[in-house]
Amino acid sequence: MEFVSPEGLRLDGRRPMEMRQLRAELGAVSRADGSAIFEMGNTKVIAAVYGPREVQHRGQQLNDKALIRCEYTMANFSTGDRMRRPKGDRRSTEISLVIRQTMEACIMTHLMPHSQIDIFVQVLQADGGTRSACINAATLALADAGIPMCDLVTSCSAGYLNTTPLLDLNYVEDSAGGPDVTVGILPKLDKVTLLQMDAKLPMDIFENVMQLATEGCKAVANYIREVLMENTKQLENRRGV
């Protein structure tokens, strides 16, 4: 299957190094301390944050930092496949762990000892890049909840199909079986918090794909900053500042 036409266009009309359209909305869940919806093309994710609050199970309490918990789920209607997924299946558990570890790298947990922060992420519509969309949604929800962070953590994927590096893969491209890299970074600190690759790549090609994904992360970070700035302006206007 040809994923890039002779004219240099992908199946959805994008250029190889072009991201899908981003869209975000804060405060999607009124009862949560912070929440957000984040869309990357047709992939749509909702995240809700509760805390910091008292640790529910005393045995899990940490004396020097906050306990971070994360739960990832996919809505049964999120894909064309209507199979019911058992709660806590292996993939969901693995992605929950990945999101938790990625978010722990940016949350200033040492400022909130003896407390816990719960992050719930659900995929409403899946079209590739769900892992990255979940991390971006969680970042926005944490910011909406006022959780102190050392930097915004953002994520994006890139792949290698038909000898061409492609940024921000959709489901068809992601399912093609080619190598793809998912990256999460702290853009201001210039640190990588997540790097996942599901196939081997020669070192020179890997560096190109990794660099492409990193540029995607930076573009997401710029967009998230714009969303947060716009939200701050709206809050100021409501309060008459």
PASEBA-1860 file (N, C-alpha, C; in nm, 3 decimals):
! residues 241
1> MEFVSPEG> 0.085/-0.121/0.000/0.000/0.000/0.000/0.088/0.125/0.000 ~ 0.049/0.222/-0.080/0.127/0.346/-0.092/0.076/0.449/0.009 ~ 0.163/0.483/0.106/0.121/0.576/0.211/0.156/0.721/0.178 ~ 0.245/0.740/0.082/0.278/0.876/0.036/0.271/0.876/-0.116 ~ 0.187/0.963/-0.171/0.168/0.967/-0.317/0.289/1.029/-0.385 ~ 0.301/1.012/-0.519/0.410/1.077/-0.592/0.412/1.229/-0.573 ~ 0.294/1.286/-0.542/0.286/1.431/-0.519/0.331/1.469/-0.378 ~ 0.365/1.367/-0.298/0.413/1.394/-0.162/0.303/1.412/-0.060
9> LRLDGRRP> 0.183/1.354/-0.087/0.071/1.367/0.005/0.037/1.232/0.068 ~ -0.002/1.235/0.195/-0.043/1.114/0.265/-0.189/1.083/0.236 ~ -0.239/0.973/0.291/-0.376/0.929/0.263/-0.480/1.030/0.306 ~ -0.450/1.106/0.414/-0.546/1.207/0.461/-0.516/1.347/0.408 ~ -0.425/1.354/0.308/-0.397/1.482/0.243/-0.287/1.563/0.306 ~ -0.227/1.514/0.415/-0.119/1.589/0.481/0.016/1.564/0.413 ~ 0.107/1.657/0.435/0.247/1.636/0.397/0.312/1.543/0.499 ~ 0.424/1.478/0.465/0.489/1.386/0.559/0.522/1.448/0.695
17> MEMRQLRA> 0.560/1.576/0.696/0.600/1.639/0.821/0.491/1.731/0.877 ~ 0.368/1.706/0.839/0.256/1.790/0.884/0.175/1.718/0.991 ~ 0.142/1.788/1.100/0.061/1.731/1.206/-0.087/1.740/1.172 ~ -0.164/1.658/1.241/-0.309/1.671/1.230/-0.353/1.796/1.307 ~ -0.475/1.839/1.281/-0.526/1.959/1.349/-0.544/1.930/1.498 ~ -0.501/2.025/1.581/-0.514/2.012/1.726/-0.633/2.094/1.775 ~ -0.701/2.041/1.876/-0.811/2.115/1.937/-0.817/2.076/2.084 ~ -0.841/2.173/2.171/-0.847/2.146/2.314/-0.953/2.230/2.380
25> ELGAVSRA> -1.004/2.176/2.492/-1.107/2.247/2.569/-1.083/2.217/2.717 ~ -1.078/2.322/2.799/-1.058/2.304/2.943/-1.192/2.299/3.016 ~ -1.191/2.237/3.135/-1.311/2.237/3.220/-1.424/2.154/3.167 ~ -1.392/2.042/3.104/-1.497/1.958/3.044/-1.577/1.879/3.148 ~ -1.517/1.855/3.265/-1.586/1.779/3.372/-1.599/1.871/3.493 ~ -1.720/1.915/3.520/-1.740/2.020/3.622/-1.706/1.972/3.764 ~ -1.725/1.844/3.793/-1.700/1.795/3.929/-1.552/1.765/3.957 ~ -1.470/1.761/3.853/-1.326/1.733/3.870/-1.253/1.861/3.912
33> DGSAIFEM> -1.137/1.845/3.976/-1.055/1.961/4.012/-0.993/2.024/3.888 ~ -0.970/1.941/3.787/-0.919/1.990/3.659/-0.955/1.889/3.551 ~ -0.986/1.938/3.431/-1.024/1.845/3.323/-0.998/1.909/3.188 ~ -0.990/1.825/3.087/-0.965/1.876/2.952/-1.005/1.772/2.849 ~ -1.045/1.821/2.732/-1.061/1.736/2.613/-0.950/1.775/2.517 ~ -0.883/1.676/2.459/-0.775/1.705/2.364/-0.797/1.620/2.239 ~ -0.790/1.686/2.124/-0.809/1.616/1.996/-0.686/1.632/1.908 ~ -0.645/1.520/1.848/-0.540/1.522/1.745/-0.603/1.458/1.622
41> GNTKVIAA> -0.648/1.542/1.529/-0.723/1.490/1.416/-0.853/1.429/1.465 ~ -0.877/1.302/1.429/-0.999/1.233/1.470/-0.985/1.158/1.602 ~ -0.867/1.165/1.663/-0.848/1.103/1.794/-0.891/1.204/1.901 ~ -0.981/1.160/1.989/-1.038/1.249/2.089/-1.030/1.184/2.227 ~ -0.974/1.259/2.323/-0.949/1.206/2.457/-1.000/1.304/2.561 ~ -1.054/1.251/2.672/-1.093/1.336/2.784/-1.012/1.295/2.907 ~ -0.967/1.393/2.983/-0.889/1.367/3.105/-0.949/1.444/3.221 ~ -0.951/1.380/3.339/-1.000/1.446/3.461/-0.900/1.421/3.573
49> VYGPREVQ> -0.876/1.525/3.652/-0.780/1.517/3.763/-0.851/1.549/3.894 ~ -0.826/1.467/3.995/-0.882/1.489/4.129/-0.766/1.495/4.228 ~ -0.759/1.602/4.305/-0.652/1.616/4.404/-0.576/1.746/4.386 ~ -0.474/1.765/4.472/-0.429/1.671/4.575/-0.533/1.655/4.686 ~ -0.550/1.531/4.732/-0.645/1.502/4.838/-0.587/1.395/4.930 ~ -0.660/1.367/5.036/-0.612/1.271/5.135/-0.599/1.133/5.072 ~ -0.492/1.063/5.107/-0.469/0.928/5.053/-0.578/0.834/5.103 ~ -0.640/0.761/5.011/-0.753/0.675/5.047/-0.709/0.552/5.126
57> HRGQQLND> -0.594/0.495/5.087/-0.541/0.377/5.156/-0.412/0.416/5.228 ~ -0.417/0.417/5.359/-0.304/0.465/5.440/-0.173/0.395/5.406 ~ -0.183/0.268/5.369/-0.062/0.192/5.339/0.012/0.243/5.217 ~ -0.058/0.318/5.129/0.005/0.370/5.007/0.062/0.511/5.027 ~ 0.038/0.570/5.144/0.080/0.709/5.168/0.232/0.723/5.163 ~ 0.279/0.829/5.096/0.423/0.858/5.087/0.453/0.981/5.172 ~ 0.555/0.973/5.256/0.585/1.082/5.349/0.657/1.200/5.285 ~ 0.725/1.175/5.172/0.807/1.281/5.113/0.751/1.337/4.982
65> KALIRCEY> 0.644/1.276/4.930/0.588/1.325/4.803/0.445/1.275/4.785 ~ 0.378/1.332/4.685/0.240/1.291/4.656/0.239/1.158/4.582 ~ 0.133/1.083/4.605/0.111/0.958/4.532/0.033/0.989/4.405 ~ 0.087/0.948/4.290/0.020/0.973/4.161/-0.044/0.842/4.114 ~ -0.173/0.847/4.085/-0.241/0.729/4.031/-0.303/0.765/3.897 ~ -0.303/0.670/3.807/-0.355/0.697/3.672/-0.437/0.578/3.623 ~ -0.549/0.609/3.560/-0.632/0.504/3.501/-0.667/0.541/3.358 ~ -0.630/0.453/3.265/-0.657/0.473/3.122/-0.765/0.375/3.078
73> TMANFSTG> -0.863/0.424/3.005/-0.966/0.336/2.949/-1.000/0.382/2.807 ~ -1.057/0.290/2.731/-1.108/0.323/2.598/-1.259/0.301/2.599 ~ -1.333/0.401/2.557/-1.478/0.385/2.547/-1.510/0.275/2.445 ~ -1.613/0.195/2.473/-1.647/0.085/2.382/-1.682/0.134/2.242 ~ -1.726/0.260/2.234/-1.765/0.316/2.103/-1.652/0.392/2.035 ~ -1.529/0.385/2.092/-1.419/0.470/2.042/-1.361/0.422/1.910 ~ -1.383/0.295/1.875/-1.331/0.242/1.748/-1.445/0.178/1.670 ~ -1.418/0.140/1.547/-1.518/0.071/1.466/-1.548/-0.067/1.521
81> DRMRRPKG> -1.454/-0.124/1.595/-1.469/-0.254/1.658/-1.553/-0.239/1.785 ~ -1.665/-0.308/1.793/-1.758/-0.287/1.905/-1.740/-0.390/2.018 ~ -1.625/-0.456/2.023/-1.602/-0.555/2.130/-1.589/-0.484/2.265 ~ -1.647/-0.542/2.368/-1.633/-0.488/2.502/-1.495/-0.524/2.555 ~ -1.425/-0.424/2.606/-1.292/-0.449/2.662/-1.303/-0.469/2.812 ~ -1.244/-0.577/2.865/-1.250/-0.596/3.011/-1.170/-0.487/3.081 ~ -1.224/-0.438/3.193/-1.153/-0.334/3.267/-1.023/-0.392/3.322 ~ -0.914/-0.316/3.309/-0.785/-0.364/3.360/-0.717/-0.463/3.268
89> DRRSTEIS> -0.751/-0.463/3.137/-0.681/-0.553/3.045/-0.536/-0.510/3.033 ~ -0.453/-0.596/2.976/-0.309/-0.575/2.978/-0.267/-0.445/2.912 ~ -0.328/-0.413/2.797/-0.290/-0.291/2.725/-0.325/-0.167/2.806 ~ -0.444/-0.166/2.865/-0.486/-0.051/2.946/-0.395/-0.032/3.067 ~ -0.358/-0.143/3.131/-0.269/-0.137/3.247/-0.133/-0.080/3.208 ~ -0.083/-0.125/3.092/0.049/-0.078/3.045/0.046/0.071/3.012 ~ -0.061/0.116/2.942/-0.069/0.257/2.905/-0.092/0.343/3.029 ~ -0.169/0.294/3.126/-0.187/0.367/3.253/-0.052/0.390/3.320
97> LVIRQTME> 0.032/0.287/3.321/0.166/0.297/3.381/0.252/0.397/3.306 ~ 0.247/0.391/3.172/0.326/0.484/3.089/0.285/0.629/3.115 ~ 0.155/0.654/3.121/0.106/0.790/3.145/0.147/0.836/3.285 ~ 0.132/0.748/3.384/0.168/0.785/3.522/0.316/0.821/3.533 ~ 0.402/0.737/3.476/0.546/0.763/3.483/0.583/0.892/3.409 ~ 0.516/0.916/3.296/0.544/1.038/3.219/0.500/1.162/3.296 ~ 0.384/1.155/3.360/0.333/1.271/3.434/0.414/1.296/3.563 ~ 0.463/1.189/3.624/0.543/1.203/3.746/0.670/1.284/3.720
105> ACIMTHLM> 0.717/1.281/3.596/0.839/1.354/3.561/0.819/1.506/3.564 ~ 0.692/1.551/3.554/0.668/1.696/3.550/0.598/1.749/3.675 ~ 0.526/1.663/3.748/0.454/1.709/3.868/0.553/1.728/3.983 ~ 0.543/1.839/4.052/0.631/1.866/4.166/0.573/1.799/4.290 ~ 0.587/1.667/4.293/0.523/1.584/4.398/0.578/1.615/4.538 ~ 0.702/1.664/4.545/0.763/1.689/4.677/0.693/1.803/4.752 ~ 0.615/1.884/4.681/0.543/1.994/4.746/0.413/1.948/4.811 ~ 0.374/1.823/4.784/0.244/1.774/4.833/0.256/1.637/4.900
113> PHSQIDIF> 0.339/1.625/5.005/0.352/1.495/5.073/0.221/1.454/5.140 ~ 0.205/1.326/5.168/0.088/1.271/5.237/-0.042/1.292/5.159 ~ -0.033/1.313/5.027/-0.154/1.334/4.948/-0.152/1.245/4.823 ~ -0.264/1.242/4.753/-0.267/1.166/4.627/-0.335/1.249/4.519 ~ -0.292/1.226/4.396/-0.350/1.291/4.279/-0.394/1.180/4.183 ~ -0.522/1.180/4.148/-0.575/1.079/4.056/-0.597/1.139/3.918 ~ -0.545/1.070/3.817/-0.561/1.113/3.678/-0.641/1.006/3.603 ~ -0.755/1.044/3.550/-0.838/0.951/3.473/-0.839/0.998/3.327
121> VQVLQADG> -0.807/0.906/3.237/-0.802/0.940/3.095/-0.887/0.839/3.018 ~ -0.975/0.889/2.932/-1.057/0.799/2.851/-1.052/0.841/2.704 ~ -1.031/0.742/2.618/-1.032/0.766/2.474/-1.177/0.760/2.426 ~ -1.226/0.871/2.371/-1.363/0.878/2.320/-1.370/0.837/2.174 ~ -1.262/0.866/2.101/-1.257/0.833/1.958/-1.112/0.804/1.922 ~ -1.085/0.688/1.866/-0.947/0.645/1.840/-0.916/0.645/1.691 ~ -0.813/0.718/1.653/-0.766/0.718/1.514/-0.614/0.733/1.513 ~ -0.546/0.653/1.595/-0.399/0.660/1.601/-0.350/0.769/1.694
129> GTRSACIN> -0.236/0.744/1.759/-0.177/0.845/1.847/-0.250/0.864/1.978 ~ -0.324/0.760/2.022/-0.403/0.775/2.145/-0.314/0.798/2.267 ~ -0.199/0.732/2.270/-0.108/0.747/2.385/-0.064/0.892/2.400 ~ -0.024/0.952/2.289/0.020/1.091/2.291/-0.095/1.184/2.329 ~ -0.212/1.161/2.271/-0.328/1.245/2.301/-0.364/1.238/2.449 ~ -0.350/1.119/2.509/-0.381/1.103/2.651/-0.284/1.184/2.737 ~ -0.157/1.181/2.704/-0.057/1.257/2.780/-0.083/1.407/2.767 ~ -0.115/1.452/2.646/-0.143/1.594/2.625/-0.269/1.639/2.699
137> AATLALAD> -0.372/1.552/2.700/-0.495/1.582/2.773/-0.468/1.588/2.923 ~ -0.387/1.494/2.973/-0.355/1.490/3.116/-0.278/1.615/3.158 ~ -0.186/1.661/3.074/-0.110/1.783/3.102/-0.204/1.903/3.117 ~ -0.298/1.916/3.025/-0.394/2.026/3.031/-0.482/2.016/3.155 ~ -0.526/1.894/3.188/-0.612/1.875/3.304/-0.538/1.909/3.434 ~ -0.410/1.871/3.442/-0.329/1.903/3.560/-0.312/2.055/3.573 ~ -0.289/2.121/3.460/-0.276/2.268/3.462/-0.408/2.331/3.504 ~ -0.519/2.276/3.456/-0.651/2.328/3.491/-0.679/2.310/3.640
145> AGIPMCDL> -0.623/2.204/3.700/-0.642/2.178/3.843/-0.546/2.259/3.930 ~ -0.453/2.331/3.866/-0.357/2.411/3.943/-0.250/2.328/4.009 ~ -0.225/2.208/3.958/-0.119/2.122/4.014/0.017/2.179/3.973 ~ 0.108/2.203/4.070/0.239/2.259/4.034/0.323/2.162/3.949 ~ 0.372/2.214/3.836/0.454/2.133/3.746/0.582/2.209/3.711 ~ 0.692/2.136/3.693/0.818/2.199/3.658/0.820/2.239/3.510 ~ 0.734/2.176/3.430/0.723/2.206/3.287/0.600/2.134/3.235 ~ 0.554/2.173/3.116/0.445/2.100/3.050/0.505/1.977/2.983
153> VTSCSAGY> 0.446/1.861/3.003/0.494/1.744/2.930/0.401/1.723/2.811 ~ 0.460/1.712/2.693/0.381/1.694/2.571/0.433/1.574/2.494 ~ 0.346/1.518/2.410/0.383/1.394/2.340/0.335/1.396/2.196 ~ 0.410/1.323/2.112/0.374/1.308/1.971/0.444/1.183/1.917 ~ 0.391/1.129/1.808/0.452/1.010/1.749/0.502/1.043/1.608 ~ 0.592/0.960/1.560/0.639/0.968/1.421/0.671/0.826/1.376 ~ 0.661/0.802/1.247/0.686/0.667/1.195/0.771/0.671/1.069 ~ 0.794/0.551/1.014/0.877/0.538/0.894/0.809/0.439/0.800
161> LNTTPLLD> 0.744/0.493/0.696/0.672/0.410/0.599/0.713/0.448/0.457 ~ 0.729/0.345/0.371/0.769/0.371/0.231/0.894/0.458/0.225 ~ 0.991/0.426/0.312/1.120/0.498/0.320/1.102/0.647/0.348 ~ 0.989/0.685/0.409/0.963/0.826/0.439/0.927/0.844/0.586 ~ 0.995/0.934/0.658/0.954/0.965/0.795/0.821/1.041/0.793 ~ 0.726/0.999/0.877/0.594/1.062/0.882/0.565/1.107/1.025 ~ 0.514/1.229/1.037/0.482/1.285/1.168/0.336/1.258/1.204 ~ 0.312/1.225/1.332/0.176/1.215/1.388/0.090/1.116/1.307
169> LNYVEDSA> 0.115/0.988/1.328/0.049/0.883/1.250/-0.099/0.869/1.284 ~ -0.182/0.850/1.180/-0.323/0.816/1.205/-0.335/0.664/1.214 ~ -0.457/0.614/1.232/-0.475/0.470/1.258/-0.427/0.384/1.141 ~ -0.459/0.423/1.018/-0.419/0.343/0.900/-0.268/0.334/0.892 ~ -0.200/0.445/0.913/-0.053/0.446/0.908/0.006/0.369/1.025 ~ -0.054/0.385/1.141/-0.007/0.319/1.263/-0.022/0.167/1.252 ~ -0.127/0.123/1.180/-0.156/-0.020/1.168/-0.079/-0.086/1.054 ~ -0.001/-0.009/0.982/0.068/-0.063/0.864/0.183/-0.156/0.901
177> GGPDVTVG> 0.223/-0.155/1.028/0.329/-0.245/1.072/0.469/-0.189/1.061 ~ 0.482/-0.065/1.019/0.614/-0.003/1.011/0.660/0.046/1.148 ~ 0.788/0.080/1.159/0.839/0.129/1.287/0.776/0.264/1.322 ~ 0.738/0.280/1.449/0.692/0.412/1.493/0.746/0.441/1.632 ~ 0.769/0.569/1.656/0.830/0.614/1.781/0.734/0.711/1.849 ~ 0.706/0.687/1.977/0.625/0.780/2.057/0.719/0.849/2.156 ~ 0.717/0.981/2.154/0.810/1.060/2.237/0.731/1.153/2.328 ~ 0.778/1.168/2.450/0.725/1.268/2.541/0.840/1.353/2.592
185> ILPKLDKV> 0.823/1.485/2.593/0.933/1.573/2.634/0.885/1.681/2.732 ~ 0.981/1.734/2.805/0.962/1.857/2.881/1.030/1.966/2.798 ~ 0.954/2.043/2.719/1.014/2.132/2.618/1.108/2.239/2.672 ~ 1.071/2.304/2.783/1.157/2.410/2.837/1.285/2.353/2.897 ~ 1.272/2.239/2.963/1.389/2.176/3.026/1.469/2.093/2.926 ~ 1.412/2.073/2.805/1.477/1.996/2.699/1.512/1.855/2.746 ~ 1.415/1.789/2.811/1.435/1.653/2.860/1.332/1.559/2.799 ~ 1.374/1.435/2.775/1.284/1.333/2.723/1.229/1.254/2.841
193> TLLQMDAK> 1.095/1.244/2.852/1.034/1.169/2.962/0.972/1.038/2.914 ~ 0.955/1.024/2.783/0.897/0.902/2.728/0.959/0.873/2.592 ~ 0.998/0.748/2.571/1.046/0.705/2.440/1.007/0.559/2.421 ~ 0.916/0.535/2.329/0.871/0.399/2.300/0.883/0.372/2.150 ~ 0.940/0.256/2.117/0.951/0.218/1.976/0.919/0.070/1.964 ~ 0.834/0.036/1.867/0.789/-0.104/1.858/0.854/-0.183/1.744 ~ 0.961/-0.131/1.684/1.034/-0.206/1.581/1.175/-0.149/1.570 ~ 1.262/-0.223/1.507/1.401/-0.177/1.495/1.416/-0.081/1.378
201> LPMDIFEN> 1.508/0.013/1.395/1.542/0.110/1.290/1.693/0.131/1.289 ~ 1.751/0.149/1.171/1.893/0.188/1.168/1.913/0.319/1.243 ~ 2.029/0.339/1.304/2.050/0.452/1.394/2.026/0.587/1.326 ~ 2.070/0.602/1.201/2.055/0.732/1.134/1.908/0.764/1.107 ~ 1.831/0.659/1.068/1.688/0.680/1.043/1.615/0.706/1.175 ~ 1.653/0.631/1.279/1.592/0.651/1.410/1.609/0.795/1.457 ~ 1.729/0.850/1.438/1.755/0.988/1.481/1.665/1.086/1.408 ~ 1.643/1.061/1.277/1.555/1.149/1.199/1.410/1.140/1.248
209> VMQLATEG> 1.363/1.017/1.272/1.225/0.996/1.318/1.207/1.054/1.459 ~ 1.307/1.031/1.544/1.302/1.083/1.682/1.298/1.237/1.680 ~ 1.379/1.298/1.594/1.382/1.443/1.583/1.247/1.497/1.533 ~ 1.186/1.424/1.440/1.056/1.464/1.386/0.949/1.460/1.495 ~ 0.950/1.351/1.575/0.853/1.339/1.685/0.875/1.448/1.789 ~ 1.002/1.481/1.814/1.034/1.586/1.912/0.983/1.722/1.865 ~ 0.997/1.750/1.735/0.944/1.875/1.680/0.792/1.879/1.694 ~ 0.728/1.762/1.677/0.583/1.754/1.697/0.546/1.786/1.841
217> CKAVANYI> 0.626/1.734/1.937/0.602/1.762/2.079/0.611/1.912/2.107 ~ 0.708/1.977/2.046/0.726/2.122/2.067/0.608/2.201/2.010 ~ 0.557/2.154/1.894/0.440/2.220/1.835/0.317/2.204/1.926 ~ 0.302/2.085/1.985/0.193/2.061/2.079/0.208/2.152/2.201 ~ 0.331/2.166/2.250/0.358/2.251/2.368/0.318/2.396/2.340 ~ 0.352/2.445/2.221/0.314/2.582/2.184/0.163/2.599/2.181 ~ 0.094/2.496/2.128/-0.052/2.503/2.122/-0.113/2.500/2.262 ~ -0.062/2.412/2.349/-0.114/2.403/2.486/-0.093/2.534/2.561
225> REVLMENT> 0.022/2.598/2.542/0.047/2.729/2.606/-0.056/2.831/2.559 ~ -0.087/2.830/2.429/-0.186/2.923/2.374/-0.324/2.899/2.438 ~ -0.361/2.771/2.453/-0.490/2.735/2.513/-0.496/2.785/2.658 ~ -0.386/2.763/2.733/-0.382/2.806/2.874/-0.384/2.958/2.886 ~ -0.315/3.026/2.796/-0.314/3.173/2.799/-0.453/3.227/2.769 ~ -0.519/3.168/2.669/-0.654/3.212/2.632/-0.751/3.187/2.747 ~ -0.735/3.073/2.814/-0.822/3.041/2.928/-0.800/3.139/3.043 ~ -0.673/3.177/3.065/-0.641/3.274/3.170/-0.704/3.410/3.140
233> KQLENRRG> -0.699/3.451/3.014/-0.760/3.579/2.974/-0.911/3.576/2.998 ~ -0.975/3.463/2.965/-1.120/3.452/2.985/-1.155/3.460/3.134 ~ -1.074/3.396/3.219/-1.098/3.402/3.363/-1.081/3.544/3.416 ~ -0.979/3.614/3.365/-0.957/3.754/3.405/-1.075/3.842/3.365 ~ -1.125/3.820/3.244/-1.240/3.900/3.197/-1.364/3.877/3.281 ~ -1.385/3.750/3.323/-1.501/3.719/3.405/-1.493/3.786/3.542 ~ -1.371/3.796/3.593/-1.352/3.857/3.725/-1.332/4.007/3.717 ~ -1.328/4.059/3.595/-1.313/4.201/3.575/-1.175/4.255/3.611
241> V> -1.073/4.170/3.593/-0.935/4.213/3.624/-0.885/4.305/3.514
END
